[in-house]
């Protein structure tokens, strides 16, 4: 079973589209949106069973030029 997480991303001004393109090229996301407010992008992704969420996100998103900060929201089965 995979873990669904949402990652909000704050980008350095002027880099939102290049950050989004790099995420898309890495093919780790389920959905990717541009947003307004405190964060610039919203990524929905599934972390494979047995993998640590923090390590997975760090391994796949670190090093993206223009990515300034992330906020990860974990999901849990409600019903």
N, C-alpha and C positions, 0 to 999 in steps of 0.2 A: 504494500500500500504506500502511496506517495503522500507527501505533505504539501498542501497548497499554501503558498505564502504570497503576500503582496509586498512589493518593495517600492517605496516612493524614493525618487532620486532628485536631488538638487544638483543642478549643473552650473558650472562657471558661466556667467553671462555670455551669450552668443554661441554656446556649444551644444545646445539642446538637440538639434537635429543630428549632429555628428555623433553624439553619445547614443541617441536612439538607433542610428544606423549601425554602430558597432555592436550594440546589444542584439539587434536583429541578425547580424552576421554570425554571431556566436550560437544562435539557434537554441537558446536555453529557455526562452519564454513561451508561455501559452498565449498571452495577450500583452500588448504594449500600447500605452496611451500617452498623449501629451496632456498635461493638466495645467490648471491655473492655481495660484496660491503660493504657499510656502515651498512647494516642490514642483518640479517641471515635468517629470515623467512618472508613470505608474506602470509597474511590471507585475504581471501575474505569472507565477511559475510553480512548477511542481518539483519538489526535492525528492529524489529517489529514496526508497525505503533503506534504512540503515545508514544513511549519510547525515552528518551533522549539518543543520541548517546554516549556521554561521560559517563553517568551513566551505560549504557549497557556494554560498553567495560570494564569499571572499575569493575563492578560486576562480570563479567565473566572471566576476565584475571588477576585480582589482586591476589596475593598470589601464582602465579606460580613461583616456585623456579627456578632461573636462568634467568628469564625475567628481563632484565635490563632497557629497554627503548622502547617506541612505537612511531610511527608516523602514524597518521590516515589521510587518504585521503577520503573526501566525494565525492560522485558522484551526478550529476544532469542530468536530461533528456535534451539532446542536440537538439532533433528534435521534 
